[in-house]
Amino acid sequence: MRDNITLACQTCKQRNYTTTKNKKTVPHKLELKKYCPFCKTHTPHKETK
């Protein structure tokens, strides 16, 4: 039921993290504030394909 997703930085567009989510309980695109090693700061990361 849980699907693997990739999180990409909104500033530099690098794909930094992978995680899982339940598509039934969270139908929208997941957005988390995570640390980006390329930007060297905390930035919003959004779900990509």
Residue pairs with C-beta under 8 A, 6 or more apart in sequence:
1 22
1 23
1 24
2 20
2 21
2 22
3 20
3 21
3 22
3 23
4 18
4 19
4 20
5 18
5 19
5 20
5 21
5 30
5 47
5 48
6 15
6 17
6 18
6 47
6 48
6 49
7 15
7 16
7 17
7 18
7 19
7 30
7 32
7 34
7 45
7 46
7 47
7 48
8 14
8 15
8 16
8 45
8 46
8 47
8 48
9 15
9 16
9 34
9 36
9 38
9 39
9 43
9 44
9 45
10 43
10 44
10 45
10 46
11 36
11 39
11 43
12 36
12 38
12 39
12 43
14 36
14 38
15 48
16 34
16 36
16 37
16 38
16 45
17 34
17 45
19 30
21 30
21 47
29 46
29 47
30 46
30 47
31 44
31 45
31 46
31 47
32 44
32 45
33 42
33 43
33 44
33 45
34 42
34 43
34 45
35 41
35 42
36 42
36 43
36 45
